[in-house]
Amino acid sequence: MNFTRIATQRVLTALEKAKIVCWFEETNSFAIVKRRYVSEFGMEPPSVDLVKNLHKRFLETGNVADVAAKDSIPMGAIHKAQKFGGSTAHM
């Protein structure tokens, strides 16, 4: 009898995704992200590809959700508007 291992990944919560993105942004180290994830959540850490994708999605959209909200504005659009827009209020 031949058994094949099927790799399955559970769905991460918004909190887990947010922490993964924060840890990677802070350290820029997949190893540290994995160590912190295991320490914090006591489960097998996400793959390097998932960490990369979450971080990329956050940088592009400002969100870690799987589906962007209808009313969300991409972060790049906000930065461009501030850069090229009229005056900005200073406090």
PDB file of N, CA, C and O in Angstrom:
ATOM      1  N   MET A   1       0.844  -1.170   0.000  1.00  0.00           N
ATOM      2  CA  MET A   1       0.000   0.000   0.000  1.00  0.00           C
ATOM      3  C   MET A   1       0.896   1.242   0.000  1.00  0.00           C
ATOM      4  O   MET A   1       1.862   1.322   0.759  1.00  0.00           O
ATOM      5  N   ASN A   2       0.568   2.192  -0.849  1.00  0.00           N
ATOM      6  CA  ASN A   2       1.375   3.390  -0.994  1.00  0.00           C
ATOM      7  C   ASN A   2       0.598   4.598  -0.466  1.00  0.00           C
ATOM      8  O   ASN A   2      -0.499   4.889  -0.941  1.00  0.00           O
ATOM      9  N   PHE A   3       1.158   5.287   0.499  1.00  0.00           N
ATOM     10  CA  PHE A   3       0.506   6.463   1.062  1.00  0.00           C
ATOM     11  C   PHE A   3       1.216   7.709   0.559  1.00  0.00           C
ATOM     12  O   PHE A   3       2.445   7.764   0.503  1.00  0.00           O
ATOM     13  N   THR A   4       0.446   8.676   0.206  1.00  0.00           N
ATOM     14  CA  THR A   4       1.028   9.958  -0.176  1.00  0.00           C
ATOM     15  C   THR A   4       0.604  10.989   0.850  1.00  0.00           C
ATOM     16  O   THR A   4      -0.533  10.998   1.320  1.00  0.00           O
ATOM     17  N   ARG A   5       1.517  11.829   1.174  1.00  0.00           N
ATOM     18  CA  ARG A   5       1.230  12.872   2.149  1.00  0.00           C
ATOM     19  C   ARG A   5       0.620  14.060   1.420  1.00  0.00           C
ATOM     20  O   ARG A   5       1.177  14.571   0.449  1.00  0.00           O
ATOM     21  N   ILE A   6      -0.509  14.477   1.900  1.00  0.00           N
ATOM     22  CA  ILE A   6      -1.168  15.638   1.317  1.00  0.00           C
ATOM     23  C   ILE A   6      -0.893  16.828   2.226  1.00  0.00           C
ATOM     24  O   ILE A   6      -1.249  16.827   3.405  1.00  0.00           O
ATOM     25  N   ALA A   7      -0.260  17.828   1.661  1.00  0.00           N
ATOM     26  CA  ALA A   7       0.049  19.021   2.439  1.00  0.00           C
ATOM     27  C   ALA A   7      -1.179  19.921   2.478  1.00  0.00           C
ATOM     28  O   ALA A   7      -1.671  20.382   1.448  1.00  0.00           O
ATOM     29  N   THR A   8      -1.650  20.152   3.672  1.00  0.00           N
ATOM     30  CA  THR A   8      -2.785  21.055   3.830  1.00  0.00           C
ATOM     31  C   THR A   8      -2.385  22.165   4.778  1.00  0.00           C
ATOM     32  O   THR A   8      -1.651  21.951   5.742  1.00  0.00           O
ATOM     33  N   GLN A   9      -2.870  23.326   4.492  1.00  0.00           N
ATOM     34  CA  GLN A   9      -2.629  24.448   5.381  1.00  0.00           C
ATOM     35  C   GLN A   9      -3.960  24.936   5.891  1.00  0.00           C
ATOM     36  O   GLN A   9      -4.912  25.106   5.130  1.00  0.00           O
ATOM     37  N   ARG A  10      -4.016  25.156   7.178  1.00  0.00           N
ATOM     38  CA  ARG A  10      -5.255  25.667   7.734  1.00  0.00           C
ATOM     39  C   ARG A  10      -5.377  27.150   7.408  1.00  0.00           C
ATOM     40  O   ARG A  10      -4.398  27.802   7.045  1.00  0.00           O
ATOM     41  N   VAL A  11      -6.561  27.658   7.539  1.00  0.00           N
ATOM     42  CA  VAL A  11      -6.814  29.071   7.261  1.00  0.00           C
ATOM     43  C   VAL A  11      -6.342  29.886   8.464  1.00  0.00           C
ATOM     44  O   VAL A  11      -6.697  29.589   9.605  1.00  0.00           O
ATOM     45  N   LEU A  12      -5.553  30.895   8.202  1.00  0.00           N
ATOM     46  CA  LEU A  12      -5.039  31.742   9.273  1.00  0.00           C
ATOM     47  C   LEU A  12      -6.063  32.799   9.656  1.00  0.00           C
ATOM     48  O   LEU A  12      -6.811  33.285   8.808  1.00  0.00           O
ATOM     49  N   THR A  13      -6.096  33.151  10.925  1.00  0.00           N
ATOM     50  CA  THR A  13      -6.984  34.215  11.383  1.00  0.00           C
ATOM     51  C   THR A  13      -6.379  35.566  11.002  1.00  0.00           C
ATOM     52  O   THR A  13      -5.205  35.650  10.639  1.00  0.00           O
ATOM     53  N   ALA A  14      -7.184  36.608  11.089  1.00  0.00           N
ATOM     54  CA  ALA A  14      -6.697  37.958  10.790  1.00  0.00           C
ATOM     55  C   ALA A  14      -5.573  38.340  11.755  1.00  0.00           C
ATOM     56  O   ALA A  14      -4.610  38.996  11.358  1.00  0.00           O
ATOM     57  N   LEU A  15      -5.695  37.933  13.013  1.00  0.00           N
ATOM     58  CA  LEU A  15      -4.654  38.228  13.998  1.00  0.00           C
ATOM     59  C   LEU A  15      -3.336  37.553  13.622  1.00  0.00           C
ATOM     60  O   LEU A  15      -2.275  38.172  13.696  1.00  0.00           O
ATOM     61  N   GLU A  16      -3.405  36.293  13.221  1.00  0.00           N
ATOM     62  CA  GLU A  16      -2.195  35.575  12.817  1.00  0.00           C
ATOM     63  C   GLU A  16      -1.547  36.247  11.609  1.00  0.00           C
ATOM     64  O   GLU A  16      -0.331  36.434  11.574  1.00  0.00           O
ATOM     65  N   LYS A  17      -2.360  36.606  10.626  1.00  0.00           N
ATOM     66  CA  LYS A  17      -1.828  37.267   9.427  1.00  0.00           C
ATOM     67  C   LYS A  17      -1.174  38.594   9.786  1.00  0.00           C
ATOM     68  O   LYS A  17      -0.086  38.907   9.303  1.00  0.00           O
ATOM     69  N   ALA A  18      -1.842  39.374  10.637  1.00  0.00           N
ATOM     70  CA  ALA A  18      -1.312  40.684  11.023  1.00  0.00           C
ATOM     71  C   ALA A  18       0.021  40.535  11.758  1.00  0.00           C
ATOM     72  O   ALA A  18       0.965  41.281  11.501  1.00  0.00           O
ATOM     73  N   LYS A  19       0.088  39.578  12.664  1.00  0.00           N
ATOM     74  CA  LYS A  19       1.341  39.379  13.410  1.00  0.00           C
ATOM     75  C   LYS A  19       2.460  38.921  12.488  1.00  0.00           C
ATOM     76  O   LYS A  19       3.599  39.369  12.620  1.00  0.00           O
ATOM     77  N   ILE A  20       2.142  38.034  11.560  1.00  0.00           N
ATOM     78  CA  ILE A  20       3.148  37.562  10.603  1.00  0.00           C
ATOM     79  C   ILE A  20       3.713  38.742   9.816  1.00  0.00           C
ATOM     80  O   ILE A  20       4.928  38.866   9.665  1.00  0.00           O
ATOM     81  N   VAL A  21       2.835  39.603   9.317  1.00  0.00           N
ATOM     82  CA  VAL A  21       3.275  40.768   8.544  1.00  0.00           C
ATOM     83  C   VAL A  21       4.116  41.699   9.414  1.00  0.00           C
ATOM     84  O   VAL A  21       5.163  42.175   8.975  1.00  0.00           O
ATOM     85  N   CYS A  22       3.673  41.960  10.633  1.00  0.00           N
ATOM     86  CA  CYS A  22       4.430  42.839  11.536  1.00  0.00           C
ATOM     87  C   CYS A  22       5.806  42.264  11.849  1.00  0.00           C
ATOM     88  O   CYS A  22       6.810  42.974  11.798  1.00  0.00           O
ATOM     89  N   TRP A  23       5.845  40.981  12.171  1.00  0.00           N
ATOM     90  CA  TRP A  23       7.123  40.347  12.497  1.00  0.00           C
ATOM     91  C   TRP A  23       8.073  40.383  11.311  1.00  0.00           C
ATOM     92  O   TRP A  23       9.265  40.643  11.478  1.00  0.00           O
ATOM     93  N   PHE A  24       7.558  40.124  10.117  1.00  0.00           N
ATOM     94  CA  PHE A  24       8.438  40.134   8.950  1.00  0.00           C
ATOM     95  C   PHE A  24       8.908  41.550   8.640  1.00  0.00           C
ATOM     96  O   PHE A  24      10.071  41.756   8.292  1.00  0.00           O
ATOM     97  N   GLU A  25       8.018  42.520   8.765  1.00  0.00           N
ATOM     98  CA  GLU A  25       8.390  43.915   8.518  1.00  0.00           C
ATOM     99  C   GLU A  25       9.460  44.359   9.517  1.00  0.00           C
ATOM    100  O   GLU A  25      10.396  45.078   9.165  1.00  0.00           O
ATOM    101  N   GLU A  26       9.307  43.924  10.752  1.00  0.00           N
ATOM    102  CA  GLU A  26      10.233  44.295  11.822  1.00  0.00           C
ATOM    103  C   GLU A  26      11.606  43.643  11.662  1.00  0.00           C
ATOM    104  O   GLU A  26      12.629  44.294  11.879  1.00  0.00           O
ATOM    105  N   THR A  27      11.637  42.363  11.284  1.00  0.00           N
ATOM    106  CA  THR A  27      12.897  41.613  11.293  1.00  0.00           C
ATOM    107  C   THR A  27      13.445  41.275   9.913  1.00  0.00           C
ATOM    108  O   THR A  27      14.647  41.056   9.761  1.00  0.00           O
ATOM    109  N   ASN A  28      12.573  41.231   8.906  1.00  0.00           N
ATOM    110  CA  ASN A  28      12.951  40.820   7.551  1.00  0.00           C
ATOM    111  C   ASN A  28      13.594  39.426   7.557  1.00  0.00           C
ATOM    112  O   ASN A  28      14.489  39.140   6.762  1.00  0.00           O
ATOM    113  N   SER A  29      13.121  38.569   8.468  1.00  0.00           N
ATOM    114  CA  SER A  29      13.687  37.226   8.614  1.00  0.00           C
ATOM    115  C   SER A  29      12.568  36.194   8.694  1.00  0.00           C
ATOM    116  O   SER A  29      11.722  36.242   9.587  1.00  0.00           O
ATOM    117  N   PHE A  30      12.579  35.259   7.745  1.00  0.00           N
ATOM    118  CA  PHE A  30      11.572  34.198   7.759  1.00  0.00           C
ATOM    119  C   PHE A  30      11.771  33.286   8.968  1.00  0.00           C
ATOM    120  O   PHE A  30      10.799  32.814   9.557  1.00  0.00           O
ATOM    121  N   ALA A  31      13.022  33.040   9.337  1.00  0.00           N
ATOM    122  CA  ALA A  31      13.315  32.163  10.474  1.00  0.00           C
ATOM    123  C   ALA A  31      12.748  32.738  11.771  1.00  0.00           C
ATOM    124  O   ALA A  31      12.159  32.012  12.572  1.00  0.00           O
ATOM    125  N   ILE A  32      12.927  34.032  11.972  1.00  0.00           N
ATOM    126  CA  ILE A  32      12.409  34.664  13.191  1.00  0.00           C
ATOM    127  C   ILE A  32      10.890  34.663  13.184  1.00  0.00           C
ATOM    128  O   ILE A  32      10.271  34.432  14.222  1.00  0.00           O
ATOM    129  N   VAL A  33      10.277  34.916  12.030  1.00  0.00           N
ATOM    130  CA  VAL A  33       8.814  34.877  11.927  1.00  0.00           C
ATOM    131  C   VAL A  33       8.312  33.489  12.311  1.00  0.00           C
ATOM    132  O   VAL A  33       7.355  33.361  13.074  1.00  0.00           O
ATOM    133  N   LYS A  34       8.953  32.459  11.787  1.00  0.00           N
ATOM    134  CA  LYS A  34       8.536  31.083  12.097  1.00  0.00           C
ATOM    135  C   LYS A  34       8.689  30.787  13.586  1.00  0.00           C
ATOM    136  O   LYS A  34       7.801  30.191  14.195  1.00  0.00           O
ATOM    137  N   ARG A  35       9.813  31.201  14.174  1.00  0.00           N
ATOM    138  CA  ARG A  35      10.046  30.969  15.605  1.00  0.00           C
ATOM    139  C   ARG A  35       8.998  31.675  16.457  1.00  0.00           C
ATOM    140  O   ARG A  35       8.454  31.089  17.393  1.00  0.00           O
ATOM    141  N   ARG A  36       8.721  32.924  16.132  1.00  0.00           N
ATOM    142  CA  ARG A  36       7.723  33.684  16.898  1.00  0.00           C
ATOM    143  C   ARG A  36       6.329  33.095  16.733  1.00  0.00           C
ATOM    144  O   ARG A  36       5.544  33.066  17.681  1.00  0.00           O
ATOM    145  N   TYR A  37       6.025  32.627  15.533  1.00  0.00           N
ATOM    146  CA  TYR A  37       4.710  32.038  15.278  1.00  0.00           C
ATOM    147  C   TYR A  37       4.510  30.795  16.145  1.00  0.00           C
ATOM    148  O   TYR A  37       3.468  30.637  16.782  1.00  0.00           O
ATOM    149  N   VAL A  38       5.501  29.925  16.167  1.00  0.00           N
ATOM    150  CA  VAL A  38       5.406  28.703  16.977  1.00  0.00           C
ATOM    151  C   VAL A  38       5.302  29.063  18.458  1.00  0.00           C
ATOM    152  O   VAL A  38       4.516  28.463  19.192  1.00  0.00           O
ATOM    153  N   SER A  39       6.091  30.038  18.893  1.00  0.00           N
ATOM    154  CA  SER A  39       6.067  30.458  20.290  1.00  0.00           C
ATOM    155  C   SER A  39       4.713  31.057  20.675  1.00  0.00           C
ATOM    156  O   SER A  39       4.188  30.777  21.753  1.00  0.00           O
ATOM    157  N   GLU A  40       4.159  31.873  19.797  1.00  0.00           N
ATOM    158  CA  GLU A  40       2.898  32.581  20.084  1.00  0.00           C
ATOM    159  C   GLU A  40       1.670  31.682  19.942  1.00  0.00           C
ATOM    160  O   GLU A  40       0.777  31.710  20.789  1.00  0.00           O
ATOM    161  N   PHE A  41       1.625  30.889  18.876  1.00  0.00           N
ATOM    162  CA  PHE A  41       0.410  30.138  18.566  1.00  0.00           C
ATOM    163  C   PHE A  41       0.530  28.633  18.796  1.00  0.00           C
ATOM    164  O   PHE A  41      -0.482  27.932  18.800  1.00  0.00           O
ATOM    165  N   GLY A  42       1.750  28.124  18.987  1.00  0.00           N
ATOM    166  CA  GLY A  42       1.945  26.713  19.278  1.00  0.00           C
ATOM    167  C   GLY A  42       1.547  25.775  18.152  1.00  0.00           C
ATOM    168  O   GLY A  42       1.178  24.625  18.394  1.00  0.00           O
ATOM    169  N   MET A  43       1.621  26.263  16.928  1.00  0.00           N
ATOM    170  CA  MET A  43       1.259  25.447  15.763  1.00  0.00           C
ATOM    171  C   MET A  43       2.367  25.522  14.726  1.00  0.00           C
ATOM    172  O   MET A  43       3.281  26.340  14.825  1.00  0.00           O
ATOM    173  N   GLU A  44       2.267  24.651  13.728  1.00  0.00           N
ATOM    174  CA  GLU A  44       3.242  24.661  12.644  1.00  0.00           C
ATOM    175  C   GLU A  44       3.192  26.011  11.931  1.00  0.00           C
ATOM    176  O   GLU A  44       2.109  26.497  11.603  1.00  0.00           O
ATOM    177  N   PRO A  45       4.344  26.615  11.691  1.00  0.00           N
ATOM    178  CA  PRO A  45       4.358  27.947  11.075  1.00  0.00           C
ATOM    179  C   PRO A  45       3.984  27.907   9.598  1.00  0.00           C
ATOM    180  O   PRO A  45       4.081  26.864   8.952  1.00  0.00           O
ATOM    181  N   PRO A  46       3.557  29.049   9.070  1.00  0.00           N
ATOM    182  CA  PRO A  46       3.230  29.116   7.642  1.00  0.00           C
ATOM    183  C   PRO A  46       4.491  29.007   6.793  1.00  0.00           C
ATOM    184  O   PRO A  46       5.606  29.207   7.273  1.00  0.00           O
ATOM    185  N   SER A  47       4.285  28.686   5.531  1.00  0.00           N
ATOM    186  CA  SER A  47       5.413  28.551   4.605  1.00  0.00           C
ATOM    187  C   SER A  47       6.021  29.916   4.285  1.00  0.00           C
ATOM    188  O   SER A  47       5.399  30.959   4.484  1.00  0.00           O
ATOM    189  N   VAL A  48       7.239  29.874   3.791  1.00  0.00           N
ATOM    190  CA  VAL A  48       7.922  31.103   3.373  1.00  0.00           C
ATOM    191  C   VAL A  48       7.104  31.810   2.293  1.00  0.00           C
ATOM    192  O   VAL A  48       6.970  33.033   2.316  1.00  0.00           O
ATOM    193  N   ASP A  49       6.561  31.044   1.351  1.00  0.00           N
ATOM    194  CA  ASP A  49       5.756  31.643   0.280  1.00  0.00           C
ATOM    195  C   ASP A  49       4.538  32.373   0.834  1.00  0.00           C
ATOM    196  O   ASP A  49       4.188  33.448   0.349  1.00  0.00           O
ATOM    197  N   LEU A  50       3.891  31.798   1.846  1.00  0.00           N
ATOM    198  CA  LEU A  50       2.723  32.454   2.432  1.00  0.00           C
ATOM    199  C   LEU A  50       3.124  33.751   3.126  1.00  0.00           C
ATOM    200  O   LEU A  50       2.426  34.757   3.006  1.00  0.00           O
ATOM    201  N   VAL A  51       4.234  33.736   3.847  1.00  0.00           N
ATOM    202  CA  VAL A  51       4.719  34.954   4.506  1.00  0.00           C
ATOM    203  C   VAL A  51       5.005  36.027   3.460  1.00  0.00           C
ATOM    204  O   VAL A  51       4.621  37.184   3.631  1.00  0.00           O
ATOM    205  N   LYS A  52       5.681  35.641   2.374  1.00  0.00           N
ATOM    206  CA  LYS A  52       5.977  36.592   1.292  1.00  0.00           C
ATOM    207  C   LYS A  52       4.692  37.175   0.709  1.00  0.00           C
ATOM    208  O   LYS A  52       4.588  38.385   0.503  1.00  0.00           O
ATOM    209  N   ASN A  53       3.715  36.306   0.443  1.00  0.00           N
ATOM    210  CA  ASN A  53       2.460  36.758  -0.158  1.00  0.00           C
ATOM    211  C   ASN A  53       1.680  37.678   0.773  1.00  0.00           C
ATOM    212  O   ASN A  53       1.130  38.686   0.326  1.00  0.00           O
ATOM    213  N   LEU A  54       1.625  37.345   2.058  1.00  0.00           N
ATOM    214  CA  LEU A  54       0.928  38.207   3.017  1.00  0.00           C
ATOM    215  C   LEU A  54       1.592  39.577   3.092  1.00  0.00           C
ATOM    216  O   LEU A  54       0.914  40.604   3.092  1.00  0.00           O
ATOM    217  N   HIS A  55       2.917  39.586   3.155  1.00  0.00           N
ATOM    218  CA  HIS A  55       3.654  40.848   3.243  1.00  0.00           C
ATOM    219  C   HIS A  55       3.444  41.687   1.984  1.00  0.00           C
ATOM    220  O   HIS A  55       3.213  42.894   2.064  1.00  0.00           O
ATOM    221  N   LYS A  56       3.524  41.045   0.831  1.00  0.00           N
ATOM    222  CA  LYS A  56       3.317  41.750  -0.436  1.00  0.00           C
ATOM    223  C   LYS A  56       1.902  42.329  -0.512  1.00  0.00           C
ATOM    224  O   LYS A  56       1.716  43.484  -0.895  1.00  0.00           O
ATOM    225  N   ARG A  57       0.910  41.517  -0.143  1.00  0.00           N
ATOM    226  CA  ARG A  57      -0.481  41.970  -0.176  1.00  0.00           C
ATOM    227  C   ARG A  57      -0.681  43.171   0.748  1.00  0.00           C
ATOM    228  O   ARG A  57      -1.374  44.126   0.396  1.00  0.00           O
ATOM    229  N   PHE A  58      -0.066  43.113   1.937  1.00  0.00           N
ATOM    230  CA  PHE A  58      -0.207  44.225   2.869  1.00  0.00           C
ATOM    231  C   PHE A  58       0.430  45.497   2.314  1.00  0.00           C
ATOM    232  O   PHE A  58      -0.149  46.577   2.430  1.00  0.00           O
ATOM    233  N   LEU A  59       1.600  45.383   1.722  1.00  0.00           N
ATOM    234  CA  LEU A  59       2.259  46.561   1.159  1.00  0.00           C
ATOM    235  C   LEU A  59       1.457  47.161   0.007  1.00  0.00           C
ATOM    236  O   LEU A  59       1.423  48.380  -0.164  1.00  0.00           O
ATOM    237  N   GLU A  60       0.813  46.302  -0.782  1.00  0.00           N
ATOM    238  CA  GLU A  60       0.051  46.778  -1.938  1.00  0.00           C
ATOM    239  C   GLU A  60      -1.325  47.317  -1.570  1.00  0.00           C
ATOM    240  O   GLU A  60      -1.805  48.263  -2.194  1.00  0.00           O
ATOM    241  N   THR A  61      -1.966  46.725  -0.563  1.00  0.00           N
ATOM    242  CA  THR A  61      -3.363  47.083  -0.268  1.00  0.00           C
ATOM    243  C   THR A  61      -3.573  47.681   1.111  1.00  0.00           C
ATOM    244  O   THR A  61      -4.604  48.303   1.365  1.00  0.00           O
ATOM    245  N   GLY A  62      -2.607  47.502   2.007  1.00  0.00           N
ATOM    246  CA  GLY A  62      -2.797  47.955   3.377  1.00  0.00           C
ATOM    247  C   GLY A  62      -3.712  47.037   4.165  1.00  0.00           C
ATOM    248  O   GLY A  62      -4.242  47.424   5.207  1.00  0.00           O
ATOM    249  N   ASN A  63      -3.898  45.819   3.668  1.00  0.00           N
ATOM    250  CA  ASN A  63      -4.850  44.891   4.250  1.00  0.00           C
ATOM    251  C   ASN A  63      -4.268  43.480   4.179  1.00  0.00           C
ATOM    252  O   ASN A  63      -3.518  43.158   3.257  1.00  0.00           O
ATOM    253  N   VAL A  64      -4.619  42.640   5.161  1.00  0.00           N
ATOM    254  CA  VAL A  64      -4.176  41.249   5.119  1.00  0.00           C
ATOM    255  C   VAL A  64      -5.318  40.300   4.795  1.00  0.00           C
ATOM    256  O   VAL A  64      -5.125  39.085   4.748  1.00  0.00           O
ATOM    257  N   ALA A  65      -6.510  40.850   4.570  1.00  0.00           N
ATOM    258  CA  ALA A  65      -7.673  40.018   4.255  1.00  0.00           C
ATOM    259  C   ALA A  65      -7.489  39.360   2.894  1.00  0.00           C
ATOM    260  O   ALA A  65      -6.796  39.885   2.022  1.00  0.00           O
ATOM    261  N   ASP A  66      -8.122  38.197   2.728  1.00  0.00           N
ATOM    262  CA  ASP A  66      -8.007  37.473   1.462  1.00  0.00           C
ATOM    263  C   ASP A  66      -8.666  38.210   0.308  1.00  0.00           C
ATOM    264  O   ASP A  66      -8.172  38.170  -0.818  1.00  0.00           O
ATOM    265  N   VAL A  67      -9.773  38.881   0.579  1.00  0.00           N
ATOM    266  CA  VAL A  67     -10.497  39.612  -0.453  1.00  0.00           C
ATOM    267  C   VAL A  67     -10.573  41.066  -0.019  1.00  0.00           C
ATOM    268  O   VAL A  67     -11.008  41.371   1.092  1.00  0.00           O
ATOM    269  N   ALA A  68     -10.150  41.956  -0.896  1.00  0.00           N
ATOM    270  CA  ALA A  68     -10.189  43.374  -0.571  1.00  0.00           C
ATOM    271  C   ALA A  68     -11.627  43.862  -0.508  1.00  0.00           C
ATOM    272  O   ALA A  68     -12.480  43.425  -1.281  1.00  0.00           O
ATOM    273  N   ALA A  69     -11.879  44.758   0.406  1.00  0.00           N
ATOM    274  CA  ALA A  69     -13.212  45.340   0.537  1.00  0.00           C
ATOM    275  C   ALA A  69     -13.516  46.196  -0.686  1.00  0.00           C
ATOM    276  O   ALA A  69     -12.606  46.734  -1.317  1.00  0.00           O
ATOM    277  N   LYS A  70     -14.803  46.319  -1.019  1.00  0.00           N
ATOM    278  CA  LYS A  70     -15.206  47.101  -2.192  1.00  0.00           C
ATOM    279  C   LYS A  70     -14.764  48.555  -2.077  1.00  0.00           C
ATOM    280  O   LYS A  70     -14.384  49.175  -3.069  1.00  0.00           O
ATOM    281  N   ASP A  71     -14.815  49.091  -0.869  1.00  0.00           N
ATOM    282  CA  ASP A  71     -14.529  50.506  -0.676  1.00  0.00           C
ATOM    283  C   ASP A  71     -13.073  50.795  -0.324  1.00  0.00           C
ATOM    284  O   ASP A  71     -12.726  51.937  -0.022  1.00  0.00           O
ATOM    285  N   SER A  72     -12.223  49.782  -0.357  1.00  0.00           N
ATOM    286  CA  SER A  72     -10.840  50.014   0.041  1.00  0.00           C
ATOM    287  C   SER A  72     -10.080  50.749  -1.059  1.00  0.00           C
ATOM    288  O   SER A  72     -10.353  50.584  -2.248  1.00  0.00           O
ATOM    289  N   ILE A  73      -9.133  51.551  -0.634  1.00  0.00           N
ATOM    290  CA  ILE A  73      -8.295  52.315  -1.552  1.00  0.00           C
ATOM    291  C   ILE A  73      -6.886  51.754  -1.438  1.00  0.00           C
ATOM    292  O   ILE A  73      -6.361  51.653  -0.330  1.00  0.00           O
ATOM    293  N   PRO A  74      -6.255  51.385  -2.558  1.00  0.00           N
ATOM    294  CA  PRO A  74      -4.888  50.866  -2.490  1.00  0.00           C
ATOM    295  C   PRO A  74      -3.957  51.882  -1.844  1.00  0.00           C
ATOM    296  O   PRO A  74      -4.080  53.083  -2.084  1.00  0.00           O
ATOM    297  N   MET A  75      -3.021  51.402  -1.021  1.00  0.00           N
ATOM    298  CA  MET A  75      -2.094  52.287  -0.319  1.00  0.00           C
ATOM    299  C   MET A  75      -1.296  53.150  -1.290  1.00  0.00           C
ATOM    300  O   MET A  75      -1.026  54.313  -0.994  1.00  0.00           O
ATOM    301  N   GLY A  76      -0.920  52.612  -2.426  1.00  0.00           N
ATOM    302  CA  GLY A  76      -0.173  53.384  -3.408  1.00  0.00           C
ATOM    303  C   GLY A  76      -0.937  54.605  -3.883  1.00  0.00           C
ATOM    304  O   GLY A  76      -0.344  55.654  -4.132  1.00  0.00           O
ATOM    305  N   ALA A  77      -2.252  54.474  -4.011  1.00  0.00           N
ATOM    306  CA  ALA A  77      -3.080  55.596  -4.452  1.00  0.00           C
ATOM    307  C   ALA A  77      -3.072  56.705  -3.414  1.00  0.00           C
ATOM    308  O   ALA A  77      -3.073  57.884  -3.771  1.00  0.00           O
ATOM    309  N   ILE A  78      -3.065  56.350  -2.146  1.00  0.00           N
ATOM    310  CA  ILE A  78      -3.046  57.354  -1.080  1.00  0.00           C
ATOM    311  C   ILE A  78      -1.721  58.096  -1.095  1.00  0.00           C
ATOM    312  O   ILE A  78      -1.695  59.322  -0.989  1.00  0.00           O
ATOM    313  N   HIS A  79      -0.617  57.360  -1.225  1.00  0.00           N
ATOM    314  CA  HIS A  79       0.696  57.996  -1.242  1.00  0.00           C
ATOM    315  C   HIS A  79       0.847  58.909  -2.455  1.00  0.00           C
ATOM    316  O   HIS A  79       1.408  59.999  -2.337  1.00  0.00           O
ATOM    317  N   LYS A  80       0.355  58.485  -3.617  1.00  0.00           N
ATOM    318  CA  LYS A  80       0.443  59.309  -4.820  1.00  0.00           C
ATOM    319  C   LYS A  80      -0.377  60.577  -4.659  1.00  0.00           C
ATOM    320  O   LYS A  80       0.057  61.655  -5.067  1.00  0.00           O
ATOM    321  N   ALA A  81      -1.558  60.458  -4.067  1.00  0.00           N
ATOM    322  CA  ALA A  81      -2.414  61.627  -3.879  1.00  0.00           C
ATOM    323  C   ALA A  81      -1.748  62.629  -2.952  1.00  0.00           C
ATOM    324  O   ALA A  81      -1.834  63.834  -3.189  1.00  0.00           O
ATOM    325  N   GLN A  82      -1.091  62.163  -1.911  1.00  0.00           N
ATOM    326  CA  GLN A  82      -0.418  63.065  -0.988  1.00  0.00           C
ATOM    327  C   GLN A  82       0.806  63.694  -1.640  1.00  0.00           C
ATOM    328  O   GLN A  82       1.122  64.858  -1.394  1.00  0.00           O
ATOM    329  N   LYS A  83       1.488  62.921  -2.466  1.00  0.00           N
ATOM    330  CA  LYS A  83       2.709  63.403  -3.096  1.00  0.00           C
ATOM    331  C   LYS A  83       2.400  64.447  -4.169  1.00  0.00           C
ATOM    332  O   LYS A  83       3.053  65.489  -4.233  1.00  0.00           O
ATOM    333  N   PHE A  84       1.402  64.166  -5.013  1.00  0.00           N
ATOM    334  CA  PHE A  84       1.119  65.025  -6.148  1.00  0.00           C
ATOM    335  C   PHE A  84      -0.053  65.968  -5.920  1.00  0.00           C
ATOM    336  O   PHE A  84      -0.299  66.860  -6.732  1.00  0.00           O
ATOM    337  N   GLY A  85      -0.772  65.779  -4.831  1.00  0.00           N
ATOM    338  CA  GLY A  85      -1.957  66.590  -4.564  1.00  0.00           C
ATOM    339  C   GLY A  85      -1.583  68.006  -4.181  1.00  0.00           C
ATOM    340  O   GLY A  85      -0.414  68.392  -4.171  1.00  0.00           O
ATOM    341  N   GLY A  86      -2.616  68.762  -3.867  1.00  0.00           N
ATOM    342  CA  GLY A  86      -2.417  70.153  -3.472  1.00  0.00           C
ATOM    343  C   GLY A  86      -1.711  70.251  -2.143  1.00  0.00           C
ATOM    344  O   GLY A  86      -0.798  69.480  -1.849  1.00  0.00           O
ATOM    345  N   SER A  87      -2.133  71.191  -1.355  1.00  0.00           N
ATOM    346  CA  SER A  87      -1.481  71.401  -0.072  1.00  0.00           C
ATOM    347  C   SER A  87      -1.949  70.366   0.936  1.00  0.00           C
ATOM    348  O   SER A  87      -3.052  69.829   0.836  1.00  0.00           O
ATOM    349  N   THR A  88      -1.105  70.103   1.891  1.00  0.00           N
ATOM    350  CA  THR A  88      -1.475  69.204   2.975  1.00  0.00           C
ATOM    351  C   THR A  88      -1.454  69.995   4.265  1.00  0.00           C
ATOM    352  O   THR A  88      -0.617  70.879   4.452  1.00  0.00           O
ATOM    353  N   ALA A  89      -2.368  69.678   5.141  1.00  0.00           N
ATOM    354  CA  ALA A  89      -2.470  70.405   6.406  1.00  0.00           C
ATOM    355  C   ALA A  89      -1.351  69.963   7.343  1.00  0.00           C
ATOM    356  O   ALA A  89      -1.089  68.769   7.485  1.00  0.00           O
ATOM    357  N   HIS A  90      -0.708  70.908   7.965  1.00  0.00           N
ATOM    358  CA  HIS A  90       0.342  70.603   8.944  1.00  0.00           C
ATOM    359  C   HIS A  90      -0.148  71.035  10.307  1.00  0.00           C
ATOM    360  O   HIS A  90      -0.772  72.088  10.443  1.00  0.00           O
ATOM    361  N   MET A  91       0.129  70.234  11.310  1.00  0.00           N
ATOM    362  CA  MET A  91      -0.303  70.573  12.672  1.00  0.00           C
ATOM    363  C   MET A  91       0.864  71.009  13.486  1.00  0.00           C
ATOM    364  O   MET A  91       0.708  71.337  14.663  1.00  0.00           O
TER     365      MET A  91
END
